[in-house]
Amino acid sequence: MVRGNFGIRHARVTSKRNRHWSAREKLMIIMYYESGHSKRSTADKFNIQPKQLREWINNKEKLLNAAPYTQRLNTGARPKYPYLEAELIEWVKEARSQLKTVTRYMVQAKARLLAKKESYQANYPDIKNAKFSQKWVDGFMSRHKLVNRRKTTVAQRLPEDYVEQQGNFLSYILYRRNEHNYPLSLIGNMDETPMAFNLPSNNTIEQSGTKTVLILSTGHERSNFTVVLACMADGTKLPPVIIFKLKNIPREVFPDGVIIRTNPEGWMNENEMTWWIENVWTRRASRNNNPRSLLVLDSFSAHKTDVVKQRFREKKTDLAVIPGGLTSRLQPLDVSLNRSFKAKVRNLYNNWMSEAIKDYTPSGKIKRPSYSLVASWVKEGWDAIDTSMIRRSFKCCGISNATDGTEDTLIFDFNQLESKINRENLGREVEKDGENNDKENESESEGNDRNELEDDESELKDNYYEENEEQTVIQDWS
């Protein structure tokens, strides 16, 4: 008698869907492993195979140099139009050898222009239908090892191992966000920027052929103070703090919305940091209940004392410290906001110098602007910063981008950020003046805005704060 097993239920086999990890996520897992965890515990935590982790560790150098959103390290198919790309890459190199700006959109436009050549249309019959999309530009840049970079000055020299440090920082940000799922309203950035009572522009309209160009000033270029700015990834701005070099707060009427502090040096220190945490950082939440938050800071020494760290722990705040020399790429306030803020304050100063009735010293020199007047400029300049610019700056630094990788293309896209900032500045000026400018006037205005920002880079350098930054930073992965 043959017995059948018809009543037996067999296990149902389902196909497992593979998880595609981006280069940024792989680096995050590698950094977690290198912070003191075993391969097995790391693999279990992120639900991957130990073999995957070993492969990623072996390819760490390639991952560091890959675009954050890259899921596969292989370059993929060969270029469809190799001769066109060869001419295009030579055009890029020639332009950069002459210090000319080359943007993604310029590459796209140049490719479309080259595609109209008869020689290419003869070799590639389907090139007439080629769109040369931004995705194609991504592939072109990857094949030829091109990246988006912003203009550097002597003070912005990047460290030799900046790629590795940059990757470590972004991995730590992603790890913390996956751990705690902070809302954008609880991801912040704080920075100190030194300013002077004398803020003249280095550019002025002058008669053609003039050999010597002089600009009137108050002579108080060395009378400095510190402005502390902070903002959140959703565009929220915390009240600015001004630290004057005084023993006591002057008996002047200061505007609401700006906080005045004084100390003998006029700089940020441990005492000022603890005060800022208690009186400004606690305003990030409406109910003042100190929810779990993430704060991005540079590696200035006063940010990292044991007292300051303990106070942040009490406020349920995780710190992400930017390695020294990388604030021009990883700090939202440094990427665009500080420069735009200073340019607005300088415009107010220039208007005061040209129009206001000023007081003079017995020796005939112009008295510096009052503390309350400077405070009003700071408030007005900070209020004028657009919230959408703040949100884009966070994404450009890789801090608030969607964790699923859909916004990773925005990381380090400084060209697009700068162009949007310039367009917004032009739009606000036109709206304020209530007049329509033609293209020539718009171009001139945009150039003036750019000159103001260049003035800011060339005048007062953050020497005190930069000299007290640490180049190597160890994040707390616990």
C-alpha positions in Angstrom: 0.0 0.0 0.0 1.4 3.3 -1.0 0.9 6.1 1.5 0.7 9.6 0.2 1.5 12.8 2.2 -1.2 14.8 0.6 -2.3 16.4 3.9 1.2 17.7 4.7 1.7 21.4 4.2 5.0 22.5 2.8 6.8 25.6 3.7 6.2 28.5 1.3 9.4 29.8 -0.1 9.4 33.6 -0.8 12.1 35.5 -2.6 14.0 37.9 -0.3 14.2 41.5 -1.7 17.8 42.8 -1.7 18.5 46.0 0.1 20.4 48.5 -2.0 22.9 50.5 0.1 24.2 53.9 -1.0 27.9 54.8 -0.6 26.9 57.2 2.2 25.1 54.4 4.1 28.0 51.9 3.5 30.4 54.4 5.0 28.2 55.0 8.0 28.2 51.2 8.7 32.0 51.1 8.2 32.5 54.0 10.6 30.3 52.3 13.2 32.5 49.2 12.9 35.7 51.2 13.2 34.4 53.0 16.3 35.0 49.8 18.3 32.3 47.3 17.4 33.0 43.8 16.0 32.1 42.7 12.5 29.4 40.3 13.8 27.7 42.9 16.0 27.9 45.5 13.3 26.3 43.1 10.7 23.6 42.1 13.2 22.8 45.7 14.0 22.3 46.8 10.4 20.9 43.4 9.2 23.6 42.6 6.7 25.9 39.7 6.1 29.5 39.8 7.5 30.7 39.1 3.9 29.1 42.4 2.8 30.8 44.3 5.5 34.2 42.8 4.6 33.7 43.8 1.0 32.7 47.3 1.9 35.7 47.7 4.2 38.0 46.6 1.4 36.5 49.2 -0.9 36.4 52.0 1.6 38.8 54.2 -0.4 36.5 53.9 -3.5 33.4 54.6 -1.4 35.0 57.8 0.0 35.5 59.1 -3.5 32.1 58.0 -4.8 29.1 60.3 -5.0 27.0 59.9 -1.8 24.0 58.4 -3.6 26.1 55.8 -5.6 24.8 52.3 -5.0 27.3 50.4 -7.2 31.0 51.2 -7.5 31.4 49.9 -11.0 31.3 52.6 -13.7 28.6 50.7 -15.6 28.4 50.7 -19.4 30.9 52.5 -21.6 30.0 56.0 -22.8 27.6 56.0 -25.7 29.4 58.9 -27.4 33.1 58.5 -26.5 34.5 61.0 -29.0 32.0 63.7 -27.9 33.0 63.0 -24.2 36.7 63.2 -25.1 36.2 66.7 -26.6 33.9 67.7 -23.7 36.4 66.8 -21.0 39.1 68.7 -22.9 36.8 71.7 -22.9 36.3 71.4 -19.1 40.1 71.1 -18.5 40.8 74.1 -20.7 38.2 76.3 -19.0 39.5 75.3 -15.5 43.1 76.0 -16.5 42.0 79.6 -17.2 40.3 79.6 -13.7 36.8 79.9 -15.4 33.7 78.6 -13.7 32.3 75.3 -15.1 28.9 74.2 -13.8 26.8 71.1 -14.4 24.4 73.1 -16.6 27.3 74.5 -18.7 28.5 70.9 -19.2 25.0 69.9 -20.3 24.7 72.9 -22.7 28.1 72.2 -24.2 27.3 68.6 -24.8 24.1 69.5 -26.6 26.0 72.0 -28.7 28.7 69.5 -29.7 25.9 67.0 -30.6 24.9 69.3 -33.5 28.3 68.8 -35.2 28.0 66.9 -38.5 30.9 64.6 -37.6 29.2 63.3 -34.5 25.8 63.0 -36.2 27.5 60.9 -38.9 29.2 58.6 -36.3 26.2 58.5 -34.0 22.9 58.5 -36.0 20.8 58.5 -32.8 22.6 61.5 -31.2 20.0 63.8 -32.6 17.5 62.4 -30.0 20.0 62.5 -27.1 18.7 64.6 -24.2 21.9 64.8 -22.2 20.0 64.9 -19.0 21.3 65.7 -15.5 21.6 61.9 -15.0 23.8 61.8 -18.0 25.9 64.6 -16.5 26.2 62.5 -13.3 27.6 59.6 -15.4 30.0 61.9 -17.3 31.3 63.4 -14.1 31.7 59.9 -12.5 33.6 58.5 -15.5 36.0 61.4 -15.6 36.3 61.9 -11.8 34.8 65.3 -11.7 33.2 66.8 -8.6 31.4 70.0 -7.6 33.7 72.3 -5.6 33.4 75.8 -4.3 36.0 78.6 -4.7 38.7 78.4 -1.9 40.8 81.1 -0.4 44.0 80.8 1.6 41.9 80.6 4.8 39.8 77.8 3.4 42.5 75.4 2.4 41.1 71.9 2.9 43.2 69.3 4.8 44.9 66.6 2.7 42.7 63.9 4.1 39.5 65.9 3.8 37.7 63.2 1.7 38.0 60.7 4.6 37.1 63.2 7.3 34.2 64.4 5.3 33.0 60.9 4.8 33.3 60.1 8.5 31.3 63.2 9.4 28.5 62.5 7.0 28.3 58.9 8.1 28.0 59.9 11.7 25.2 62.3 10.8 23.3 59.6 9.0 23.9 57.1 11.9 22.5 59.5 14.5 19.5 60.4 12.3 18.7 56.7 11.8 19.0 56.1 15.5 16.8 58.9 16.7 14.8 60.1 13.7 15.1 63.8 14.6 12.5 66.1 13.0 14.1 68.9 10.9 13.0 71.4 13.6 15.4 69.7 16.0 18.5 69.6 13.8 20.5 72.7 14.3 23.7 74.5 13.5 25.5 77.2 15.6 28.5 79.3 14.7 30.3 82.4 15.9 31.4 85.0 13.4 33.6 88.0 14.3 32.7 91.4 13.1 34.1 95.0 13.3 32.5 98.3 14.0 34.0 99.5 10.7 32.6 97.6 7.7 33.4 99.5 4.5 33.1 97.9 1.2 36.3 97.3 -0.8 34.5 98.3 -4.0 33.2 101.7 -5.1 32.3 103.5 -8.3 35.2 105.8 -9.4 36.2 107.9 -12.4 37.9 105.8 -15.0 41.7 106.1 -14.9 41.9 107.1 -11.2 45.1 105.6 -9.8 44.4 105.9 -6.1 41.0 105.0 -4.7 40.2 106.0 -1.1 37.2 105.0 0.9 36.1 106.8 4.1 35.9 104.8 7.3 35.5 105.4 11.0 39.0 104.0 11.7 37.7 101.3 14.0 38.7 98.3 12.0 40.3 96.6 15.0 37.3 97.2 17.3 35.7 93.7 17.0 32.8 91.9 18.5 31.3 88.4 18.1 27.9 87.5 16.6 26.5 84.1 17.5 24.0 82.8 15.0 22.0 79.6 15.1 19.3 78.0 12.9 17.4 74.8 12.4 17.1 72.6 9.4 13.5 73.5 8.9 14.4 77.2 8.4 13.8 78.3 12.0 16.2 81.1 13.2 17.2 81.3 16.9 17.8 84.8 18.3 21.2 86.2 17.5 23.6 86.9 20.4 26.2 89.7 20.3 29.3 89.6 22.6 30.8 93.0 23.0 34.3 93.5 24.4 33.1 95.3 27.6 32.8 94.6 31.3 29.1 95.6 31.5 26.2 96.0 29.1 26.0 99.6 27.8 23.0 101.7 29.0 21.5 102.0 25.6 18.1 100.9 24.2 18.7 97.7 22.3 16.1 96.3 19.8 14.0 93.3 20.8 15.0 90.0 19.2 18.7 90.3 19.7 20.6 89.3 23.0 23.5 91.4 24.3 26.4 89.8 26.2 29.7 91.2 27.3 33.1 89.9 28.4 36.7 91.4 28.5 37.8 89.6 25.4 34.6 89.8 23.2 34.9 86.2 22.3 33.0 83.0 22.9 34.3 81.0 25.9 33.1 78.2 28.2 30.9 80.5 30.3 29.3 82.1 27.3 28.6 78.6 25.8 26.9 77.3 28.9 24.8 80.6 29.0 23.9 80.1 25.4 22.7 76.5 25.9 20.5 77.6 28.8 19.1 80.7 27.3 19.1 80.3 23.5 19.3 76.6 22.6 16.4 75.7 24.9 14.2 77.9 22.7 14.4 75.3 19.9 11.2 73.6 21.2 8.1 75.6 21.9 7.3 73.9 25.2 10.9 74.2 26.4 10.9 70.4 27.2 14.4 69.7 25.7 13.4 66.9 23.2 16.2 64.7 21.7 18.0 67.0 19.2 21.1 67.1 17.0 23.4 70.2 16.9 26.2 70.6 14.4 29.2 72.6 15.7 32.7 73.3 14.5 35.7 72.1 16.5 36.3 75.4 18.3 37.8 74.5 21.7 35.0 76.2 23.8 32.4 73.9 22.2 34.1 70.8 23.5 34.9 71.3 27.1 33.7 68.7 29.6 31.3 71.3 31.2 29.8 72.2 27.9 29.4 68.5 26.8 27.7 67.7 30.1 25.3 70.6 29.7 24.4 69.4 26.2 23.7 65.9 27.6 21.4 67.3 30.2 19.5 69.0 27.3 19.3 65.7 25.4 21.4 67.1 22.6 23.7 64.9 20.5 26.7 66.8 19.1 28.2 66.4 15.6 31.5 68.1 15.5 33.0 69.3 12.2 36.7 68.6 11.8 38.9 71.7 11.5 39.3 73.1 8.0 36.0 71.6 6.7 33.5 74.2 7.8 33.4 75.6 4.3 31.8 72.4 3.1 30.0 70.9 6.1 28.7 73.9 8.1 25.4 75.4 6.8 26.1 78.8 8.3 29.6 78.9 6.7 28.4 77.6 3.3 26.2 80.6 2.5 24.4 82.2 5.5 27.3 84.0 7.2 28.4 85.7 4.1 24.9 86.7 3.1 24.3 88.0 6.6 27.5 90.1 6.6 26.8 91.5 3.2 23.4 92.8 4.4 25.0 94.3 7.6 27.6 96.0 5.4 24.9 97.5 3.2 23.4 99.1 6.3 26.8 100.4 7.4 27.4 101.9 4.0 24.0 103.6 4.0 24.8 105.0 7.5 28.2 106.3 6.3 26.8 108.0 3.3 23.5 109.4 4.6 23.4 109.7 8.4 24.6 112.7 10.4 27.5 111.4 12.5 29.3 112.6 15.6 33.0 113.4 15.6 35.8 113.1 18.1 37.7 116.2 19.3 40.5 115.2 16.9 38.0 115.3 14.0 37.5 111.6 13.4 34.1 110.0 12.9 32.9 108.2 16.0 32.1 104.6 15.6 28.4 103.5 15.4 26.8 103.0 18.8 26.3 99.6 20.3 22.5 99.8 19.9 22.8 100.8 16.2 25.1 97.9 15.5 22.7 95.6 17.3 19.9 96.9 15.1 22.0 96.1 12.0 22.6 92.6 13.2 18.9 92.0 13.9 17.9 93.4 10.5 20.5 91.4 8.7 19.6 88.1 10.4 15.8 88.8 9.9 16.5 89.3 6.2 18.0 85.8 5.7 15.4 83.7 3.8 14.3 80.5 5.5 14.4 78.6 2.2 18.1 79.5 1.9 18.6 78.0 5.4 16.9 74.7 4.4 18.9 74.4 1.2 22.2 75.1 3.0 21.6 72.2 5.4 20.9 69.9 2.5 23.9 71.1 0.6 26.1 70.1 3.6 24.4 66.6 3.7 22.8 67.2 7.2 19.1 67.2 6.6 18.7 65.2 3.3 16.1 62.5 3.1 17.6 59.3 4.7 16.4 57.2 1.8 19.0 58.8 -0.6 16.5 60.6 -2.8 18.1 64.0 -1.9 21.7 62.9 -1.9 22.3 64.7 -5.3 22.0 68.0 -3.4 25.0 67.3 -1.3 27.9 69.7 -2.1 26.0 71.2 -5.1 27.4 74.6 -4.2 26.9 76.0 -7.8 23.2 75.5 -7.7 23.0 76.9 -4.1 24.9 80.0 -5.1 22.8 80.6 -8.2 19.6 80.3 -6.2 20.9 82.7 -3.5 21.8 85.3 -6.1 18.3 85.0 -7.8 16.6 85.4 -4.5 18.6 88.4 -3.6 17.8 90.0 -6.9 14.1 89.2 -6.5 13.9 90.8 -3.1 15.7 94.0 -4.3 13.3 94.3 -7.2 10.3 93.8 -4.9 11.6 96.3 -2.4 12.3 99.0 -5.0 9.0 98.4 -6.8 10.6 98.7 -10.2 11.3 96.4 -13.1 14.9 96.1 -14.1 16.1 95.0 -17.5 18.7 92.2 -17.9 21.6 94.6 -17.9 20.6 96.0 -14.5 20.0 92.5 -13.1 23.4 91.4 -14.2 25.0 94.4 -12.7 23.1 94.0 -9.4 24.1 90.3 -9.2 27.7 91.3 -9.7 27.5 93.8 -6.9 26.1 91.2 -4.6 28.9 88.9 -5.5 31.4 91.7 -4.8 29.9 92.2 -1.3 30.4 88.6 -0.5 34.0 88.7 -1.8 34.6 91.7 0.4 33.5 89.6 3.4 36.0 86.9 2.5 38.9 89.4 2.2 38.3 91.5 5.3 38.2 90.1 8.8 39.2 86.5 9.0 38.0 84.2 11.8 41.6 83.9 13.1 40.8 83.4 16.7 38.2 80.8 16.1 40.1 79.0 13.4 43.3 78.9 15.4 41.4 77.2 18.2 39.9 74.5 16.0 41.0 70.9 16.2 41.9 69.2 12.9 41.1 65.7 14.0 37.7 65.0 15.6 36.5 61.7 17.2 32.7 61.4 17.2 30.8 59.7 20.0 29.2 56.6 18.4 27.9 55.2 21.7 
